[in-house]
Amino acid sequence: MANDAEETITAISTPPGEGAISIVRLSGDDAVAIANKVFRGKNLNKVPSHTINYGHIVDPDSGRVIDEVMVSVMRAPRTYTCEDVVEINTHGGIVATNRTLQLVMAAGARMAEPGEFTKRAFLNGRIDLTQAESVMDVIRAKTNRAAQVAEDQLGGNLRELIDGLRQDIVNTLAKVEVNIDYPEYDAEQMTADAVAKCAKQASAKLTELLATAESGKILREGLATAIVGRPNVGKSSLLNHLLDEDKAIVTDVPGTTRDVLEEYVNVRGVPLRLVDTAGIHSTEDKVEKIGVERSLKALKAADLVLLVLDASRPLSDEDRQLLDATSDKKRIVILNKQDLPQKLDPDELATLIEPGELISTSVMTTGGVDALETKISQLFNTGIENSQNAVVVSNARQAGLMRQAQNSLKSVHEGLEAGMPLDLVQIDLTEAWTKLGEITGDAAPDELITTLFSQFCLGK
């Protein structure tokens, strides 16, 4: 029986449901032959590579036509997986697509596991792990900048940088080996100096990369942003304006929002994972209490807090408590309802917040909301938005391995400072080289590979 890598795999590569087309993808040595068994039109075994061919999918047993299709034939190695690949373009819809999938499976293909097409691209040497991970980042990108960062990694910019660091390290390790094996041909101090220089340069480059990790995480996952405040201060109206749709119910009755609403929104290039919370206040209402507890939990987990105050009412004890509870958070204090008579004392508020935190708005008339969006963008302007060539670390796994490599390089420096023998210092330098290899997949264990690709969507 063929092993997994030798089997021809198949899956639906488009989202389920109605649409113009759906794509059933096959990859493997028998991809063309299997597709040809269920295709009526040209003989797919004889058509040139990288052509698209008109015909019909037919049930071989009954002769019944299932759908009118276009079939793309792409032969190895110039394909996504470096294997023979066939893509059957059916009419969009659940029945025709699933029936086509069932027929190619009956003809000899195996259902692909999640991410197995990309896994084969990695195993066949077409891409490395950083590029594989960027495939999903491209799919999930929520802003133009996030898509650009993912495309850059897909192009191999991070791989090239990591490969360069590893090459520098291995060249230095070779010098250490020469010094250990043939001490008469090399001066130990010269080798130690070369090791120190290599460790210092590699560590500096990793520090530079890790400085982008926070921004990269935001671009990749979105900035967890909690909209908090007392009931009826305008939180839901603010959410609706940022989303440009009436997602949350807005009334003049306090406590309308009783649960946490979560939506993604692009604010001037910053992806916000926006959470509209229930009004935080003391209440005996059982349902409201649950909503307040969830709001406090969202507040604790937030990267950014939009604290909304009502300018038409004096500061309350609950307002002051919220101002105190968010004082250690990155926040913007929004003084809303500027269109109404002002009763909140601005001098008192100024003693409770930092300069530059305050934005005045009237969400109902949209006054000041542009200034709020500009403020959010400025808060998270990391200097990479205008750079088209910067390497940005947007993946927690990659950042974690970089920190481990940097710790090993720190141990190299400390070992040299303590006068340790080069053969012992070499161990930490080799460990840094290995950790960097796990980033690209050159030194990644099989368990990691399996776990990583299992997180991909089916058909990719």
C-alpha positions, 0 to 999 in steps of 0.5 A: 500500500502506498504511503501518505506522500505517494497517494494522490490527494483531493479536496474542495479548495473553495468555500462551501455554498453558492457561488460562480465556481467551485474548485476540486483540487487533486495533487499526486502522481495519479492526479491527471489519470484519476481526473481523466476517469471522470472527465468527458472531453479531451484526453487529459493524459495527452493535453499539454501542461498548464492548460485549461480544458472544457468538458463534463464530469461524468459518473463512469458507472451510470454515464450520467453528466454531473456538471459542465466544467473547465479542468486545469492540468499542471504537471510537476515540477512547476506546480504549487506542490511540485507534483502533478496538480489538477483543478476541476472548476465546477459550477458553484454549489454544494451538490455538484461540487460534492458529487465531483469530489466523491467521483474523484475519490471513487476513482482513486484519490484520497481526501486531503488532510487540512493543509496537506497541499501546502505541507507537500509544497514544504516537504518537496522543497518548494517553500520553507516553514515561514512561507508556509505560515505566510500562506494562511496569513495572506488568506486571513489578512484584514488590512492592506499592510497585513497582506503586504507583510504576508506577501513579503514572507511568502516571497521568502524575505524572512527565510533569506535573512534567517538563512544568512544568519545561519550561514554566518554561524556555521562558518564560525563553527567551522573555525572553532572546529579547526581550532579544536582539531588543529590548534597549531594552525589557528590562534585561539584568541583569533577564533574567540574574537570571531565567535564573539563578533558572530554572536554579537552581529546575529543577536543585533539582527534578532533584536531588530527583528523582534522589535517588529513582533508586537506590530506584526502580531497586531497586523496578523491577529488584530488589536484587541480593543475594548469599548468600555464605559457606563450604560448609555454613554454611546459605546454601541453608537461608536461601534456602529460608526467604526463598522459603518453598519448598525451591528449593535442595537442603539436606544436611549434606554440604559443597559441595551447592550447586555453581552459582548459583541466582537467584530473586526474593523480596519481603522486607517490600516490598523486591524481592530478586534473590536469588542463592544461591552455591556455598560459597567455599573452596579446592578442587581439584574441577573442578566446585566451582572453576567454582561458586566462580568464579561465586560470586565474580562474583555477589559482585562484582555484588551490591548487598547481601551476606548473609554467612553464618557458622557460629556452631558453628565458630571463624572460619576464614581463609576466613571472614576473607577473605570479611569483608575482601572484602565490607567495602566492600559494603552487607552483613548478617553473619548468625551462623547455627546459634545452636541449636548449641553456640557456638564462634565468638569474638564478640569477634574477630568484633566487630573485623572488622565494623561495629556494626549489621551482625550478625544472629544466626539459626538458619535451621533453627528460623527463629529470628532470620530475622524480625529479618533481614527487618526489617534488610533492610527498614530498610537500604533504607527510603528514606522513599518507602514511606509517601508515596503522592504522591512522584514516584519515578524508576525508569527508567535512561533517564529518570535519565540524561536528567535528569543531562544536563539538570542538567549543561546547567543547571550550564553555564548557571550557570557561563556567567552567573558568567563574564559570558557573553552571554545568547545563548550562555547560552541554548544550554545552557538550550535543551539542558536543555529538549530533554533534558527533552523526551526524557524524555516523548517530546516531543523524542525521536528516532525511533530511540529510539522504535523501540528503546524499544517493541521491548523490550515484550512482544508483544501490549502 
